[in-house]
């Protein structure tokens, strides 16, 4: 099969399109023929060795954890799916090596759900990691109907899902973004504010009593701003600042979860969750996809078509 791989930890310049053996399918796994694979910042951070202190890796390493594709065959005790099923998922295993930037990927059934029927392959591939991150962060802070929720980096891949999910839960959403993305946030149902110095004051102009919960998807001091605006620290979650736990909030590291994926699919098929694909590039242009992701100016998602 064709795949994008690294021979050792490296950068976008070290990615190569290569021919590798078809992956083995362990018990509890299915073999998925990949239609599209989502690109996330963690992919190039993993590729550079950023996760090496706490995650085993093997080489050649195929990056990528997001997938949308068709089940080609099933392993032992994988009755949740059958050949021909259209699926999507966050295929994070216990070690990093056989990822989704390939024509085929073996995926534990716990990492997959049926693909949302309303989404294209590229749209579906953009959902899993970012959508699950937003969904699980909102659950961690118990966001719900009647709450005012502040979302930092609301126009990004994770933030744009967080806005839509929070709105679907019945919350009022205030989202930070650059001015060029304010119209985009309004289209998702959020009230935009510009990030940067004086952010807390701008939020209080919209919500004089502060906010009920806050999600930090960017870092750069967003946790401290959030804590100044909430009544309870345990209603702040961050994916970027681990020290949030020491301050009473939650550090969220997304987990594969078939049930949560199914919930996201239901939201999509109900018209409550859309996916903005900023760029869809062929597998051979993965290096360019990484460079675009590293630039940090993406609105929505970057996806590889396979």
N, C-alpha and C positions, 0 to 999 in steps of 0.2 A: 504494500500500500504506500501511497505518497503521504508524507508528513513533513511538518516543519520541526526541526530539532536543533538542539544545542549539544555540542560534543563536550562542553564544560561550561561552567558558569560564565556568562558574558553579557553582551549588549545586543541591540538590534543588528549590529554589524556582523554578529556571529551566528545569526539564524541561517539555516540552510534548508532548502527543499530537497528531501532525500527519499530513498526507497527503503522501507523497513518491513520486517515480518508482520503479518497480521497478528493482532494481540490475542493472547489466550483468554478464554472466558471461564472464570472460576465459578464454583457453586455460588448461587445467589446473585449472579451477574447476567447481563445480556450484552450481546454485541450490537452496537448501533452504527449504522451507516450514516455518517455525518453529512447533513445538508448545510449547516452553518454553525459557526463557533463564535461566541462572544469574546471580546477583548476587554480585559480589566486591568487597572494599574497593578494589581497583585501579580499579574502574569510576568511583567518585566521586572518587578521587584524579586520575584522568585527566581527568574532567570539570572539575575545578577548576584544571587546568593544571599539575598536579604532574609530568607526564611531558614537558612542553613542551621542556625543555632538550635532550632527546635523542630525541624522537619527533615526526615531522611530523604535523600535524592539519589536517583540513578541516572546513568548516561549511556547512550544518547538520551537526552530528555526532550520529550514532546510537551511543550507548555499547553496551557488552556484548561479551564474547568467548566466553562459554559458550553452547552451543546443543544442543538435541535436536530433530530434525525429520525430514522426509521429502524425499528428493531429487525435485525437480520437473522439472528438465532438466539436461543436462550441456553443458559447453562443449567446444571442441576439445581432443582429447588428454586426456580425463578418463575413461578407460575403467575406472578402479577402481570406479566406481559407475554405477548405472542408475536411471532414473526409478522411483520407488516404493520404493527402498531406505530403510530406517530407519537414520539415522545420528546420531552425536553428536560433538562436537568442541570444540576450543579455537581459535576462528577469529580468531587474532591475525595481522593483516597487517603490512606494513612501514610503514603509516601508520594513523592513527586517524581514521575517519570513518563507514564503513559497517558498523556493529556488529550485534549480534544482538537488540537490543531492538526487533524489527520483525516484520512478518508474513513477510518474505522476507529472506534474506541470501545473498550469493554467497560461497562458501567454497573456498579452495584445497584440493585433495584431500589435501595433506600435513597438513592440520589436522583431518582427519576419520577416523573408523573406524565400523564397523557398531555400532549401538546394542546394548548388552547386552539380551538378550531378557528377562531376569528383572526388569528395572527398568522402572518407569513412566516416562512422559515427564518428569515433574517430577523424579523421582529421577535419571534419566540426565543431565538438564541441570545438576544439582548437582555432577557428577563432574569434568568436564574440567580446568579450571584448578587447582582444589584437589587433585584426585587426582593429576594430573601433577606438581604441585609436591612433594607428599609422596613420590611414587614416584621422581622424579629426585633428590631430596635423599637418600633412602635409598641409591640407587645411588652417589651421590657419596661417601658415607662407608663404602661397601662393607659395609652391614649385612647380616647373614645368620644362619643357624642357629647357636644357641649364644651369640649376642651378647646383652648387656644394653644396651638402647637407652633413653636418656632423651629424652622428647619434651615440649617446652615448649608450653603452650596446647593440650593434647592433646584437649580437648573441642570445639575450634573446627572450622571447616570443613576446613582443611588438616590439623590435628592428628588429627581423628577418622579421616581416611583413613590418615594415617601410622601410627597405632596398628594398624589392621587389616592394612595391608600388611606391617608389620614382624612381626606375629604370624603371618601367612601364610608369611613367610620362615623362620619357626622361631625368632624372637628373643623374648627376655623384654623386656617393655616397662614402663617406669616413666613415668607421665604426670602433668604438673602441671595442676591445675585448681582452681577454687573448690570448697569442700566440697559445694555443691549439685549438682555434676557428678560426684562420685566414683562414685556408683552407675552413671551412664552409662558412665564409663570402664571399670568392672569388667565391664559387659555387653559391651564391645568386646574384652576380654581384657587390659586394662592394670592395673597396680597404681598407684592414685592417690596423689599427694602434693599438699599445699596449697602454692601458690606464695607468694612473699614472703620477708621476712627469715628467715634460717636454713634456706633451701631445701637448700643443699648438705648440711647436717647431717641433714636429714630423708631425703634420698636415700641417704646413707651408712648410715642405720639399716636400709634395705632392701638395700643393696648395699655392704657394708663396704669392699670393694676398689675401689669406684668403678664406673664404667660403661665399656663398650667404645666407644660412639658416642653422639652427642647431636645433636638437631635443634632449632633455635630458630625457632619460628613466631610469636614475639611481640616480641622486642627487650627493651628495659628491663633490660639487664644480664644477660640469659640466656646470652650467649656467655661472659662471664667465669666465671659459675657452672659452665657446661659444661666449660670448660678446666680448672677445678680438680678435675674429676671423671674426666677421661679421661687415659689414658696418652699418647696421640698426638693432637696438635692437628689433624692432617689427618683426623681422624674426627669433627670438629665441622662442621656446616653451618648456615647462617643465611639466612633470607629477609628479615630485618629490619635487620641490622647489617652494612653493607658493610665495616667495618673488620675483620671476621672474617678476611678474606684476609691482612691485615697480621700477624695473630696466628697464621697457619699453617693456618687452616681454609678453608672454602669458602663463597663467597657465591653463592647459587642464585637465578637468574632463570629461571622456568619457560619451556620452549620447546615450541611445537607439535610433536607427534611421533605420527604415525599408529601406529607399532609399539607405543609405550608405551600409547596409548589402547586398542589391541587387547588388550594384556596386562591392563589394568584391567578390560576387559569380561570377559575370561576369569575373573578373580578373582570378579567379581560373579556371573557365571553358575554358578560353582562354589560359591556360597554363602559366600564368604570376604570379601566386600566389600558392606556395606550402606550406605544413604544415609539419614541423618536429615534430613528436610526440616523445618526449624523453622517456616518460613512460606512459603506459596504464595499469591502475590497476582496479580491481573490486571494486564495491561500498563498500564492506565490509572492504577494505583496505584504506579508506579515510584518516585515521590518518597517515599512512605511506606517502600518497600523500602530506599531509600538511607538514610533516617533510622534505620531499625532496624539496618542494617549499621554505621552510624557510631556507634551507641550501644555497640557492642562486647560485647554480652551474648548473642550468638546461639549456640545450641547446634546445631551442624551447619550447614545451608545455608538461604539465602533464594533463592526461585525465582520467576520471573515466568511466568504462563501466558499463552499468546498464542492 
